[in-house]
């Protein structure tokens, strides 16, 4: 059983009123999910170990006036910091927001389980590192042209290409981090909004709320674990057709490559609400048709806050 502290926010209404409910409950761990090693701190430990090795290497490179090597190592250290911060375990509350949607020409009230986009810290670090590599490559090309030393031109071009790719990825990630993604539950529909055109599913189209887990690496050492939440439909859904352009969030493009009956595939750490509670809330309303009308009222947010989503 997993302890869950629930805090439910209702979206701003006229006058800016909000309602917060706090409750403590326990819920069973979802099937097929693995516990992360070291309580979820493995990524932070690995990042710290790499930094401990790279810092003296960068210092040695700088002492030998190997500025290119020192700059590259410094860029890697710059990238490690936000990755460690974004990957640290956090005690997430049940943060669900009341939303208003237009479905089949009718306005419906529902509950949104937020999905977090790529961390803006990681995207910012990628953009800064990419721009730094581009600047380093340009400076190196200028120096080579002045001195007539073209033996290392390939390395300079590689710096330019890698830097451009990282910078572009970081900028795209920063733009995507401003989007509001989530799973919207209404009395009649489950709406998957992961970028691109939302996928509107009636509850009858949803076969099950699934879980799966991937463990990376080999050997006996602690290995990273990524748990996934999936929405599986009875018939294939053409998610790929709804994913268009560069503005689509990465999660939407990822779902488009999943099996045809998968309407959503979301890493558990990207859920804005507590993943265990989010899983049980989705399953509860998918399996209990008689409870779905309350999704259009305040009863649903109170139920989720209390953790009363297991029968």
C-alpha positions, 0 to 999 in steps of 0.5 A: 500500500502506498501513502498518498497525500491529496490536495485538489485544486479547483480551477479559477472561477468568477471572482477567482475562488478556489477550493482546496481539500486535503486528505490522507489515504493509502492505495495499492501499488499499480500492477507491473510497476517497479519500485525505483532503485535508491528510492528514486535518487539513482539519477541524482547519485549518478549525476553527482558521481559523474560531476565528481569525475568531470570537475577535476578533469576540466580543471586539468584541461584548463591548466593545460590551456586545452580550452576546447576540452574544458569548455565541452566538459563544462557544458556537460556539467551545465547539463547534468545539474538541471537533469539531476534537479528534474529527476529528483524524487518529489512528493507529488500531491493529487493536483486535479483541476476542474475544466470546461470542455466543448464535446460534440457541440455541448459544453461539459465540465470535467476533471483534468489530470495534468501532464507535465511537459519536458522540464524547462530547466533541462531545455534551458540547459540544452539551449545554453550548451548548444549555443556555447558549442556553436560559439566555440565552433565558430571561434575555432573556425576563425582561429583556424582560418587566421592561422591557416591550420585546417587539420582540425576542421572536421572537429570544428564542424562537428561542434557546430552541428552538435551545438546547433542540434542541442540549441534547437532541441532546447528551444523547442523544449522551452516552447513546449513547456508552456503548453498545458497537457493532460487527461480530461475526464468528463461524464461522457468522454476521456480526452487525451491532450498530449500535443496536437489535436486532442483525442476524444474518446467515449468511455465505451471506446476505452478498453482499459487503463494499463501499466507497464515498466521498463528497466534499463541496463544490465547486470546486478547494479541498480538500474533505472526504472521507468513506469508507464501509464497507458490508455488502451482502446477497443478499436485502433485510434489514428493518433498519428494523423492528429500529430502534425508539425514541430509544435506538437509536444514530444509525448504526443509524438511518442504516443503516435509510435505506440501500438494502434490501440494505444491512445496515450502512453505517459511516463509516470514521472510526467504526471502532474498528480500522484501517479498511483492516485492518477492510475486508480482514479482513471481506472475507477471511472473507466470501470464504474459507469454509474460514477461518471456523472459526478465528473461534472460536479464537485463530487469527483474532486472530493472523491479523488482527494479522499482517495476513494477510487478503489472498489 
